[in-house]
């Protein structure tokens, strides 16, 4: 789906989707007694049902038919499952702020791999944004605590967070690679459906009573995040992978906002500075792409 000249729609869609994604931590805080895999399965299941019903009423089921590059649809689902499990696990072990900002080390991986995979232009000035982003991650991760006071759970959360960032970066590249063959909502449907298969064992181990207890939150969770996913994928399919991964850095700001205002968690100066470093890296990279982030 090519972008029309001077059209802001794809950029606004990526930003809007990223802001909504920032509410994930709030939903996870409200869900009780369910494993990460079980929560993710429920979210994906309700999301898949919503997409199917939407396409059914709009006579759009035909666009779901797989044709070219089928194995990349499988890869998309696998990457989505890995990203979700690692991200949710990171939130539980190390908190929303750390998890969100480690997830969004993805632009670093995208800027490294997208030129060779997608043929996007590589700029020789990418070292500075990479350095800034790395410094931001270190500030957020608080390495002094890791080596000193932090326990094994916090370190486990950091590992999950870094893995989620890597898989998310590869996911963005894959989405961009499939843009000419599958629409944003079609990609959302297939990555959701395939991810469900990987989450099924966790779902089967969850007692029905626990599931029923959280049903209202899970349903709202599925509706909210699926809506975010559809508009995010539609937007990112219309712009460069590197630009899309950078614009998605709006989520850390959104996630931290909800973490502080809704969940009443403290905001550390290192978190604030790390956020500034990473957003500065996003601004520098965006200038390279000719898009001024305001």
Backbone as a ProteinNet text record, in pm:
[ID]
protein_1_A
[PRIMARY]
XXXXXXXXXXXXXXXXXXXXXXXXXXXXXXXXXXXXXXXXXXXXXXXXXXXXXXXXXXXXXXXXXXXXXXXXXXXXXXXXXXXXXXXXXXXXXXXXXXXXXXXXXXXXXXXXXXXXXXXXXXXXXXXXXXXXXXXXXXXXXXXXXXXXXXXXXXXXXXXXXXXXXXXXXXXXXXXXXXXXXXXXXXXXXXXXXXXXXXXXXXXXXXXXXXXXXXXXXXXXXXXXXXXXXXXXXXXXXXXXXXXXXXXXXXXXXXXXXXXXXXXXXXXXXXXXXXXXXXXXXXXXXXXXXXXXXX
[TERTIARY]
84.2	0	88.2	110.8	198.2	141.9	230.1	190.3	176.4	68.1	50.9	141.3	186.6	278.5	212	287.8	243	124.6	95.7	-11.8	40.2	-32.7	9.3	-61.2	-158.8	-239.8	-158.5	-63.5	12.1	88.8	144.5	219.8	127.9	11.5	-84.3	-137.5	-155.6	-204.5	-103	24.7	128	135.2	130.8	137.1	15.1	-104.1	-226.7	-224.8	-187.1	-178.2	-78.7	33.3	136.4	87.8	12.9	-41.7	-136.7	-223.5	-318.4	-245.6	-138	-58.6	-6	11.9	64	-25.3	-149.7	-243.4	-227.5	-139.7	-125	-94.3	-5.1	31.9	-86	-178.7	-297.5	-384.8	-404.3	-485.5	-421.3	-289.6	-220.9	-234.1	-236.5	-249.3	-387.2	-489	-626.3	-658.5	-581.3	-608.2	-541.1	-616.5	-566.3	-566.1	-457.6	-452.5	-430.1	-387.7	-366	-219.8	-168.6	-31	-19	104.2	128	74.6	102.9	56	-94.7	-160.8	-306.3	-370.1	-312.2	-362	-347.7	-231.4	-206.3	-300	-324.5	-417.8	-556.5	-604.3	-737.6	-746.9	-644.1	-642.4	-645.8	-566.3	-560.3	-690.7	-750.8	-875.2	-987.5	-1007.1	-1111.9	-1081.8	-954.2	-915.9	-945.3	-916.7	-943.7	-1093	-1174.6	-1320.2	-1370.6	-1315.7	-1357.9	-1323.9	-1203.3	-1163.1	-1251.1	-1277.3	-1358.9	-1500	-1560.7	-1696	-1699	-1597.9	-1589.7	-1583.1	-1495.5	-1480	-1602.9	-1668.1	-1788.7	-1899.4	-1921.9	-2027.8	-1992.6	-1862.4	-1819.7	-1780.7	-1814.3	-1786.1	-1639.8	-1553.2	-1410.4	-1331.9	-1400.5	-1331.4	-1238.7	-1266.9	-1184.6	-1040	-1014.9	-876.6	-792.8	-856.7	-783.1	-717.9	-756.7	-703.5	-553.1	-474.1	-328.4	-289.8	-192.4	-146.3	6	68.6	215	275.5	400.5	480	409.6	350.2	274.5	362.8	486.4	572.4	605.4	597.9	624.9	506.3	387	272.5	293.5	347.9	380.5	486.9	588.5	693.9	635.9	541.2	477.6	407.1	334	265.2	361	469.7	568.6	635.7	674	738.4	644	517.4	419.6	402.7	402.3	391.2	512.9	630.9	753.9	755.7	720.2	718.5	620.4	500.5	398.9	438.7	487	525.5	640.9	742.3	859	822.4	738.4	699	614.1	512.7	427.4	507.6	599.2	683.4	774	826.9	912.8	836.6	710.9	627.7	610.3	585.4	559.6	685.3	801.1	923.4	994.9	986.6	1066.6	986.4	853.8	771.2	745.8	643.2	601.7	708.2	766.8	861.4	978.9	1038.5	1153.3	1111.4	998.6	953.5	924.9	854.5	818.2	941.3	1033.1	1149.7	1248.3	1252.6	1335.4	1270.7	1137.5	1067.4	1104.7	1117.1	1144.6	1292.2	1373.5	1506.5	1493.5	1369.9	1344.1	1397.4	1385.7	1438.4	1587.3	1660.8	1803.7	1823.1	1748.4	1760.2	1705.7	1598	1540.6	1638.7	1702.1	1796.6	1917.7	1948.8	2063	2029.3	1908.5	1874.2	1787.3	1706.8	1613.7	1682.9	1796.2	1859.8	1894.2	1945.9	1985.8	1866.4	1765.5	1649.2	1549.4	1521	1417.7	1474.3	1605.5	1665.5	1648	1613.1	1599.3	1736.6	1740	1866.8	1930.4	2056.9	2131.7	2213.2	2196.7	2267.8	2388.1	2500.6	2623.9	2619.1	2516	2505.6	2421	2404.7	2319.4	2387.9	2518.2	2590.2	2539.6	2515.3	2470.9	2336.6	2233.9	2107.5	2122.8	2207.5	2229.3	2292.4	2388.1	2454.7	2357.4	2274	2175.7	2074	2026.3	1927.7	1986.7	2111.2	2178	2194.6	2234.4	2248.4	2114.6	2007.3	1874.4	1833.7	1861.1	1827.7	1905.1	2031.9	2112.7	2060	2015	1959.1	1830.1	1745	1619.1	1644	1739.6	1767.4	1835.5	1892.8	1959.8	2063.4	2174.1	2273.8	2332.7	2335.2	2385.9	2301.5	2169.4	2079.9	2094.2	2117	2131.5	2253.5	2362.2	2485.1	2485.9	2399.9	2401.3	2277.3	2174.9	2060.1	1953.2	1948.1	1838.2	1847.7	1729.8	1725.3	1716.6	1709.8	1705.7	1581.2	1469.2	1347.7	1362.4	1426.5	1447.8	1538.6	1644.3	1734.7	1663.1	1574.4	1496.3	1405.8	1348.4	1265.6	1343.1	1468.2	1553.3	1580	1607.5	1634.1	1511.8	1395.2	1271.5	1247.9	1277.1	1257.2	1344.8	1470.5	1562.6	1521.1	1475	1428	1302.3	1214.4	1093.9	1130.3	1231.6	1275.6	1331.3	1411.7	1469.2	1361.1	1269.4	1164.5	1069.2	1042.6	955.7	1019	1150.6	1220.8	1211.3	1231.9	1220.9	1075.8	981.4	839.7	806.3	857.4	832.9	886	1005.2	1064.1	977.7	927.5	842.8	712.1	651.4	527.4	549.6	658.5	690.4	716.3	777.7	808.1	680.6	575.4	450	348.8	384	286.6	220.8	291.1	235.2	145.5	147.5	71.3	-46.2	-38.8	-144.6	-172.3	-301.8	-341.2	-309.4	-318.3	-289.8	-381.5	-512	-606.9	-589.2	-546.6	-519.6	-397.5	-293.1	-175	-209	-293.3	-334.2	-408.1	-496.8	-573.6	-481.7	-389.3	-304.8	-203.3	-143.1	-47.1	-117.7	-246	-324	-360.1	-410.8	-451.8	-336.9	-223.8	-108	-51.6	-50.2	-0.9	-84.3	-214.2	-303.5	-256.1	-204.4	-160.1	-46.7	41.2	153.9	110.2	-1.5	-50.3	-147.4	-192.7	-296.5	-262.8	-141.4	-110.8	-131.3	-93.2	-111.3	-258.2	-337.9	-480.5	-549.3	-511.2	-574.2	-544.4	-436.5	-399.4	-465.5	-543.6	-608.8	-747.3	-776.4	-909.9	-1020.1	-1132.6	-1243.7	-1291.5	-1291.3	-1337.5	-1251.3	-1121.4	-1030.4	-1057	-1079.6	-1109.4	-1238.7	-1342.8	-1471.5	-1457.9	-1379.7	-1358.6	-1298.8	-1212.7	-1144.5	-1206.5	-1321.1	-1376.9	-1400	-1456.3	-1486.6	-1360.8	-1256.9	-1129.9	-1063.5	-1067.7	-1005.7	-1073.3	-1206.3	-1280	-1244.8	-1241.2	-1204.3	-1059.1	-973.8	-832.8	-818.7	-889.5	-883.1	-931.8	-1042.8	-1098.8	-1003.3	-950	-863.9	-734	-664.8	-533.3	-545.5	-652.9	-672.3	-696.7	-775.4	-795.7	-662.4	-580.2	-448.5	-362.9	-368.7	-287.2	-326.1	-457.5	-504.4	-457.5	-477.6	-438.8	-286.9	-217.6	-71.4	-15.6	-63.8	-14.3	-51.5	-171.2	-210.6	-118.9	-83.1	5.5	147	199.5	339.5	362.6	255.8	268.7	289.8	256.9	266	386.6	477.2	595.7	718.6	835	959.6	963.6	1022.6	1030.2	1104.3	1213.1	1291	1210.3	1133.8	1050.4	939.8	876.9	769.2	816.5	933.5	984.4	1018.4	1055.6	1088.2	962.2	861.7	735.9	671.9	695.1	638.2	698.1	805.8	864.6	772.2	659.9	558.9	504	505.5	449.7	520.2	653.5	714.4	660.3	643.1	589.1	447.2	367.3	230.4	228.9	312.8	317	358.2	458.5	504.2	397.4	328.3	220.3	112.8	67.7	-34.2	20	147.3	210.2	212.5	241.3	253.2	116.4	29.1	-98.9	-207.9	-214	-320.2	-276.1	-157.7	-109.8	-36.7	-11.6	49.8	189.1	263.3	401.2	493.4	604.4	694.6	768.4	801.7	880.3	1021.9	1118.3	1257.2	1323.6	1421.2	1491.5	1563.9	1614.1	1683.2	1586.2	1460.5	1358.2	1329.3	1316	1287.6	1401.5	1525	1639.9	1655	1632	1640.4	1538.8	1418.5	1314.6	1358	1417.9	1466.2	1574.2	1663.7	1771.2	1713.9	1618.9	1563.7	1480	1402	1322.5	1412.2	1525.8	1622.5	1679.4	1707.9	1753.7	1648.3	1521.3	1412.2	1406.5	1427.4	1423.3	1537.2	1656.4	1772.6	1752.3	1701.1	1678.4	1567.4	1465.6	1353.9	1397.8	1491.4	1545.9	1613.3	1676.4	1744	1642.1	1522.3	1418.6	1332.6	1363.4	1289.5	1156.5	1135.9	1011.5	1044	992.6	1015.9	910.8	951.5	856.4	827.3	703	665.7	600.1
-118.6	0	124.3	187.1	299.9	419.4	501.6	621.5	736.2	809	923.9	1034.9	1113.1	1219.9	1315.9	1352.5	1446.2	1393.7	1267.1	1210	1176.8	1220.9	1194.1	1073.8	1016.6	909.8	792.3	735	620.8	655.8	775.3	817	831.2	892.7	909.8	775.8	681.4	549.3	476.5	484.1	418.9	482	615.7	685.9	652.9	656	626.5	483.5	388.1	249.1	232.8	302.7	292.3	349.5	460.6	518.9	420.8	356.9	261.3	140	96.7	-14.8	13.2	140.6	178.6	141	101.7	62.7	-82.9	-158.3	-301.1	-325.3	-244.3	-262.2	-247.8	-157.3	-137.1	-262.5	-319	-440.8	-556.9	-572.3	-681.6	-668.3	-545.3	-523.3	-564.9	-555.7	-586.6	-735.3	-810.1	-953.1	-1032.3	-1117.5	-1190.4	-1341.6	-1406.2	-1552.2	-1623.2	-1551.5	-1614.5	-1600.8	-1704.7	-1700.9	-1607.5	-1571	-1482.8	-1543.3	-1672.1	-1738.4	-1743.9	-1766.3	-1774.4	-1638.1	-1532.7	-1397	-1362.7	-1394.5	-1363.6	-1442.3	-1568.5	-1649.9	-1586.2	-1545.6	-1486.5	-1358.5	-1275.6	-1149.7	-1176.7	-1273.2	-1305.9	-1369	-1455.6	-1522.9	-1422.6	-1332	-1231.8	-1138.2	-1107.5	-1022.8	-1086.9	-1217.4	-1290.1	-1292.9	-1315.2	-1316.8	-1180.5	-1074.9	-939.5	-910.9	-947.6	-924.9	-1004.5	-1131.4	-1217.1	-1160.7	-1119.5	-1063.8	-935.1	-851.8	-726	-752.4	-844.6	-875	-945	-1026.9	-1096.9	-997.8	-901	-802.9	-705.1	-688.8	-597.5	-671.6	-802.7	-884.8	-876.6	-883.7	-872.6	-999.1	-1112.3	-1237.4	-1284.1	-1238.7	-1281	-1239.7	-1126.8	-1078.1	-1161.2	-1254.7	-1339.1	-1458.9	-1485.7	-1602.3	-1589	-1683.7	-1676.7	-1713	-1643.1	-1674.4	-1675.8	-1564	-1561.3	-1550	-1593.7	-1576.5	-1632.6	-1750.4	-1809	-1836.7	-1878.5	-1912.8	-1791.1	-1671.9	-1550.4	-1515.2	-1560.6	-1545.4	-1629.8	-1750.8	-1837.2	-1771.6	-1713.8	-1644.5	-1527.1	-1455.7	-1341.1	-1383.6	-1495.5	-1545.8	-1590	-1657.9	-1703.5	-1585.4	-1485.6	-1366.7	-1292	-1285	-1217	-1289	-1422.9	-1500.6	-1479.1	-1482.7	-1461.4	-1322.3	-1222	-1084.4	-1069.3	-1124.5	-1111.6	-1178	-1301.7	-1374.2	-1303.6	-1265.1	-1199.8	-1063.5	-989.6	-856.2	-863.5	-949.2	-962.6	-1013.9	-1106.5	-1159.2	-1050.4	-967.2	-857.7	-759.5	-730.9	-640.8	-697.2	-826	-888	-896.1	-915.1	-931.4	-800.2	-703.6	-582.1	-452.5	-462	-342.4	-290.4	-204.2	-153.8	-68.5	24.1	118.8	48	-45.7	-120.2	-204.6	-274.7	-363.6	-287.7	-175.9	-98.2	-44	10.8	72	-31	-149.6	-255.4	-312	-318.3	-360	-268.1	-140.5	-44.2	-15	-118.1	-120.7	-171.1	-208.3	-261.1	-171.5	-36.3	47.1	26.6	-9.8	-36.1	-155.2	-263.2	-382.9	-356.8	-279.3	-248.3	-167.4	-67.8	15.5	-64.5	-171	-254.3	-352.2	-410.6	-519.2	-477.2	-371.6	-332.4	-297.8	-228.3	-196.3	-319.3	-423.8	-541.7	-629.3	-634.3	-720.3	-653.8	-525.7	-455.2	-362.3	-344.3	-254.3	-107.5	-77.9	61.8	125.4	255.2	328.4	326.4	294.1	297.7	425.7	501	626.4	604.1	664	645.1	714.6	798.1	871.2	797.1	667.1	590.6	559	587.2	552.6	632.7	763.3	847.4	803.5	780.3	731	598	510.6	381.4	400.8	492.7	521.1	580.3	674.4	737.1	635.5	549	448.2	350.3	310	218.5	282.5	410.5	482.6	492	514.9	522.2	391.1	280.7	148.8	122	160	138.9	220.4	342.8	425.6	365.5	317.6	258.1	129.3	50.3	-79	-65.5	52.3	78.5	-31.7	-32	-139.3	-149	-36.8	-41.6	-132.7	-126.8	-212.9	-358	-378.9	-515.7	-583.1	-508.3	-565	-564.7	-482.5	-471.1	-524.7	-440.5	-471.3	-554.6	-549.1	-615.3	-766.8	-830.3	-974.3	-1044.8	-1176.5	-1255.4	-1229	-1192.7	-1167	-1043.3	-938.9	-817.9	-846.6	-922.7	-959.1	-1044	-1133.1	-1214.6	-1124.9	-1022.9	-928.1	-853	-818.1	-750.1	-840.3	-966.8	-1061	-1076.3	-1094.6	-1104.3	-977.3	-862.5	-736	-721.3	-758.9	-751.2	-847	-966.4	-1063	-1011.5	-945	-889.5	-780.3	-699.7	-595.4	-652.4	-758.2	-820.9	-882.9	-958.7	-1023.5	-920.2	-812.8	-707.3	-637.2	-616	-555.1	-640.1	-770.5	-861.5	-866.3	-855.3	-854.4	-734.5	-618.4	-497.2	-513.2	-570.3	-592.9	-689.5	-794.4	-892.1	-829.4	-745.5	-676	-590.3	-519.2	-432.4	-515.5	-630.6	-718.3	-772.2	-791.2	-849	-744	-616.1	-509.5	-513.1	-559.7	-560.8	-682.1	-779.1	-901.8	-917.4	-854.9	-868.9	-733.8	-702.8	-578.2	-583.9	-468.1	-462.3	-551.7	-551.5	-632.6	-781.4	-812.8	-952	-1003.6	-922.1	-960.5	-976.2	-886.2	-895.6	-1025.9	-1064.1	-1187.4	-1308.5	-1316.7	-1435.1	-1441.4	-1328.1	-1333.4	-1366.2	-1321.2	-1352.5	-1500.7	-1552.1	-1691.9	-1788.2	-1761.5	-1849.7	-1842.5	-1723.1	-1707.1	-1786	-1798.9	-1874.3	-2018.6	-2077.1	-2216.6	-2233	-2133.3	-2141.6	-2116.1	-2044.6	-2011.3	-2114.5	-2209	-2303.5	-2384.6	-2440	-2518.4	-2439	-2313	-2229.5	-2207.8	-2187.8	-2163.7	-2286.6	-2405.5	-2529	-2557.9	-2500.2	-2523.9	-2425.1	-2331.3	-2229.9	-2278.4	-2278	-2320	-2230.8	-2291.9	-2217.6	-2106	-2131.4	-2031	-1905	-1923.4	-1808.2	-1730.3	-1803	-1739.4	-1657.2	-1715.7	-1646.7	-1521.6	-1530.6	-1418.3	-1297.6	-1323.3	-1214.8	-1185.7	-1246.2	-1241.1	-1099.4	-1012	-876.1	-798.6	-813	-744	-801	-934.1	-998.5	-956.5	-944.9	-903.6	-760.4	-671.5	-532.1	-522.5	-604.8	-611.1	-651.4	-757	-804.8	-700.6	-634.1	-532.1	-414.3	-366	-247.1	-271.5	-380.3	-404	-451.3	-520.6	-560.2	-437.4	-343.2	-217.7	-146.3	-143.4	-81	-153.6	-287.2	-365.9	-342.1	-333.7	-315	-181.3	-73.5	57.2	72	6	11	-59.4	-180.1	-255.1	-187.6	-127.4	-56.8	62.7	131.1	245.9	207	105.8	69.3	4.3	-47.6	-105.6	2.4	127.2	234.1	323.4	293	375.4	286.2	347	271.6	200.3	79.8	2.2	78.8	147.1	221.7	336.2	405.2	514.3	462.8	351.6	295.3	253.2	191.2	146.6	265.3	376.6	497.3	564	577	636.9	556.2	424.8	338.7	367.4	446.9	484.6	574.5	614.1	686.6	597.6	466.3	376.5	387.2	394.6	409.9	529.6	642	760.1	731.8	668.6	633.7	533.8	429.7	327.8	383.5	469.8	529.8	623.4	695	783.9	705.4	593.4	512.4	444.7	408.2	343.6	437.2	564.4	662.5	714.7	744.9	809.5	711.5	595.1	498.9	398.1	341.8	240.1	299.7	431.8	504.4	453.9	408.9	367.6	488.3	487.3	603.9	621	744.9	775	808.9	724.7	746.9	842.4	916.5	1010.4	936.3	814.8	737.3	696	663.9	629.9	749.7	865.3	987.4	1021.3	1013.7	1044.6	941.8	815	711.3	733.3	775.2	806.4	920.9	1024.5	1138	1095.1	1009.3	961.7	885.2	795.6	713.3	797.2	891.4	977.8	1071.8	1111.1	1191	1109.5	981.8	893.3	881.6	873.7	866.4	991.8	1107	1233.6	1241.3	1200.1	1206.6	1116.2	994.3	901.9	953.2	1013.8	1063.8	1178.5	1257.6	1365.8	1307.7	1194.4	1127.1	1082.7	1049.6	1000.9	1112.9	1235.9	1348.3	1375.1	1311.6	1332.8	1398.6	1518.4	1588	1547.6	1484.8	1447.3	1568.8	1602.9	1720.5	1673.1
0	0	0	-112.8	-119.6	-45.2	3.9	75.7	-21.6	-13.6	-97.5	-48.1	-140.3	-106.7	-9.2	95.7	197.5	280.5	269.4	349.5	488.3	591.2	727.9	786.9	713.8	770.5	824.5	748.3	801.5	928.5	934.6	1052.2	1173.2	1151.1	1260.4	1309	1217.7	1255.8	1343.3	1307.5	1388	1526.6	1531.8	1660.3	1746.8	1686.7	1762.1	1815.7	1729.9	1774.1	1888	1880.1	1983.3	2116	2110.2	2233.2	2301.6	2221.5	2278.5	2335.7	2269	2320.1	2460.8	2492	2623.3	2739.1	2711.1	2817.6	2859.9	2793.7	2823.4	2970.6	3026.7	3166.5	3261	3228.7	3311.6	3310.1	3191.2	3180.8	3257.1	3243.2	3312	3463	3511.9	3655.4	3706.3	3620.5	3661.2	3652.7	3572.5	3553.7	3665.2	3730.1	3847	3823.6	3868.6	3873.9	3742.3	3637.6	3507.4	3466.2	3400.5	3352.6	3232.2	3200.3	3086.3	2957.2	2935.9	2813.7	2804.9	2918.5	2921.4	2893.3	2949.4	2923.4	2776.3	2721.5	2581.1	2490	2523.6	2444.5	2444.4	2560.4	2571.8	2490.7	2501.2	2426	2275.8	2231.7	2089.8	2041.9	2125.3	2087.3	2065.1	2160.9	2146	2028.7	2010.4	1898.4	1764.2	1755	1630.7	1600.7	1703.1	1684.8	1636.7	1693.8	1656.7	1510.4	1468.4	1329.6	1234	1267.7	1181	1166	1277.1	1272.5	1190	1209.3	1134.5	983.7	943	800.6	744.9	827	784	749.2	834.6	811.1	699.5	673.6	567.7	439.3	435.7	318.1	274.5	373.7	344	373.4	390.9	424.3	312.3	190.3	77.4	89.1	155.9	166.5	264	335.4	429.4	361.4	237.8	167.8	147.7	201.9	182.6	40.5	-13.6	-149.2	-152.2	-175.6	-180.6	-41.2	-30.2	91.8	215.8	202.9	313.5	434.9	410.4	523.4	608.5	547.4	623.9	713.2	676.7	766.5	892.3	872.5	985.9	1074.3	1009.6	1083.7	1161.6	1100.7	1165.2	1293.7	1287.5	1405.8	1514.8	1474.6	1571.3	1640.8	1562.5	1619.1	1712.9	1674.4	1758.8	1892.6	1887.8	2011.1	2100.8	2041.7	2118.8	2180.2	2099.2	2149.3	2264.3	2248	2351.6	2482	2473.7	2595.1	2666.4	2590	2650.4	2708.3	2637.1	2683.1	2809.5	2809.4	2927.4	3046.9	3021.5	3129.3	3185.7	3096.9	3141	3228.3	3190.8	3271.5	3412.3	3421.8	3552.6	3638.7	3575	3652.9	3682.5	3588.5	3606.4	3599.8	3575.8	3573.5	3433.5	3422	3291.5	3225.9	3301.5	3242.7	3177.4	3250.9	3198	3077.8	3089.6	2982.4	2853.5	2864.4	2746.1	2675.7	2751.7	2688.9	2634.8	2693.6	2636.5	2510.5	2509.8	2388.1	2272.6	2303.4	2196.7	2176.2	2202.3	2141.8	1998.5	1959.2	1824.8	1712.8	1721.3	1612.9	1586.2	1691.3	1672.4	1578.9	1604.8	1521.3	1380	1372	1240.9	1157.6	1219.5	1145.1	1099.5	1173.1	1135.1	1022.9	1027.6	935.5	817.1	832.3	726.1	593.9	595.9	467.3	384.4	447.7	371.8	335	422.2	397	303.1	327.1	251	144.3	143.9	45.9	80.1	206.6	247.2	259	235.9	235.9	374.3	381	506.7	513.1	619.9	636.6	726.6	689.6	765.8	901.4	922.8	1048.7	1151.9	1137.4	1228.5	1361.5	1372.2	1494.6	1613.8	1595	1705.2	1762	1677.7	1733.6	1807.3	1752.5	1817.5	1955.6	1963.7	2090.7	2191.5	2145.3	2233.4	2285.3	2194.3	2233.1	2334.4	2312.6	2405.3	2542.4	2542.8	2669.8	2742	2665.4	2725.5	2789.2	2720.4	2774.7	2903.9	2906.2	3026.1	3143.8	3115.3	3222.2	3276.8	3186.4	3228.1	3306.3	3258.8	3321.1	3456.7	3484.7	3611.1	3641.4	3563.9	3579.4	3718.9	3791.9	3929.1	4016.4	3996	4073.6	4031.5	3900.3	3850.6	3913.8	3922	3976.6	4128.4	4189.6	4334.8	4401.7	4410	4493.2	4422.4	4293	4222	4234.3	4238.9	4253.1	4119.4	4121.9	3998.4	3915.2	3978.1	3901.4	3814.3	3868.7	3790.6	3670.8	3693.5	3584.9	3480.1	3525.6	3433.1	3348.3	3410.8	3337.9	3231.4	3261.1	3163.2	3042.8	3070	2961	2872.1	2934.2	2857	2775.8	2835.7	2766.5	2643.3	2656.3	2542.1	2430.5	2468.1	2368.2	2297.2	2371.6	2309.5	2210	2241.8	2149	2020.2	2031.7	1912.5	1824.8	1885.2	1805.8	1746.2	1818.7	1767.3	1647.6	1654.2	1541.8	1416	1430.8	1316.5	1267.4	1359.6	1324.1	1235.6	1271.4	1193.2	1050.7	1038	906.1	824.9	890.1	821.7	775.2	860	822.6	700	701.2	587.2	460.7	477.3	365	300.1	380.4	330.8	285.1	291.1	269.5	132.1	31.6	-104.1	-130.5	-40.1	-60.5	35	152.6	252.1	317.9	334.6	399.3	548.1	614.8	757.2	838.6	807	884	853.7	731.4	695.8	771.9	779	855.8	1003.4	1055.3	1195.9	1222.2	1130.1	1146.1	1150.9	1055.9	1049.3	1163.1	1198.1	1309.2	1440.6	1453.3	1572.5	1576.9	1465.1	1459.6	1480.9	1418.6	1432.4	1573.7	1631.8	1768.8	1867.8	1839.4	1928.7	1948.2	1841.2	1849.2	1950.2	1956.3	2049.3	2193.7	2210.6	2344.2	2400.6	2317	2355.9	2481.1	2494.9	2616	2745.1	2745.2	2864.8	2894.5	2788.1	2806.8	2865.3	2819.5	2866.2	3012.9	3063.7	3203.5	3299.6	3247	3330.5	3374.4	3503.7	3551.1	3492.8	3460.7	3402.1	3495	3625.3	3721.3	3715.6	3698.3	3688.8	3560.8	3453.8	3326.3	3334.4	3393	3405.3	3492.3	3596.6	3688.2	3616.8	3518.6	3447	3310.2	3281.7	3146.4	3096.1	3178.8	3132.8	3097	3180.1	3152.4	3028.3	3013.7	2897.9	2767.4	2771.4	2652.3	2612.5	2710.6	2682.9	2636.9	2696.9	2659.3	2513	2474.6	2336.5	2237.4	2269	2180.3	2164.3	2275.7	2274.1	2198.3	2232.1	2172.5	2027.5	1993.5	1853.6	1766.9	1817.1	1744.4	1723.6	1828.1	1816.5	1713.2	1713.7	1621.3	1476	1449.6	1311.9	1255.7	1331.1	1278.3	1275.3	1369.5	1369.4	1246.2	1218.4	1103.4	972.5	966.8	845.9	821.4	929.6	916.1	880	950.3	929.9	793.6	733.3	599.6	493.8	528.4	430.4	444.3	538.6	557	570.3	568.9	582.5	717	718.8	842.9	951.5	913.5	1010.8	1070.3	985.8	1033.1	1124.1	1085.1	1165.8	1303.2	1310.5	1440	1529.1	1467.3	1543.3	1596.9	1510.1	1553.8	1666.2	1665.1	1768.7	1906	1910.5	2038.5	2120.2	2061.2	2137.8	2249.7	2230.2	2332.6	2466.9	2473.3	2605.3	2683	2615.8	2682.1	2730.9	2645	2681.8	2797.2	2787.7	2891.1	3026.4	3025.8	3150.8	3207.1	3118.6	3162.9	3238.5	3178.9	3244.6	3370.5	3366.6	3481.3	3601.7	3576.1	3684	3728.1	3630.9	3664.6	3707.5	3643.9	3674.9	3781.2	3762	3856.2	3975.2	3970.8	4082.8	4118.3	4017.7	4040.5	4031.8	4105.8	4106.6	3974	3943.2	3823.9	3867.7	3831.5	3869.6	3771	3820.2	3734	3622.3	3652.1	3549.2	3438.6	3476.8	3377.2	3288.2	3351	3276.5	3180.4	3228.3	3143.4	3031.6	3064.2	2961.3	2851.6	2891.1	2793.5	2703	2761.9	2683.1	2583.8	2627.8	2540.7	2421.4	2448.9	2341.7	2245.6	2298.6	2211.1	2130.7	2189.6	2113.4	1997.6	2024.9	1918.9	1809.4	1849.8	1752.6	1667.4	1729.2	1655.8	1554.8	1597.7	1508.3	1387.1	1410.3	1300	1208.3	1268.7	1187.9	1097	1144.6	1060.1	936.9	954.7	843.7	739.8	788.1	696.1	638.8	682.3	627.5	695.1	814.1	887.7	1019.2	1042	1167	1268.1	1378.1	1483	1569.7	1582.2	1662.7	1791
[MASK]
++++++++++++++++++++++++++++++++++++++++++++++++++++++++++++++++++++++++++++++++++++++++++++++++++++++++++++++++++++++++++++++++++++++++++++++++++++++++++++++++++++++++++++++++++++++++++++++++++++++++++++++++++++++++++++++++++++++++++++++++++++++++++++++++++++++++++++++++++++++++++++++++++++++

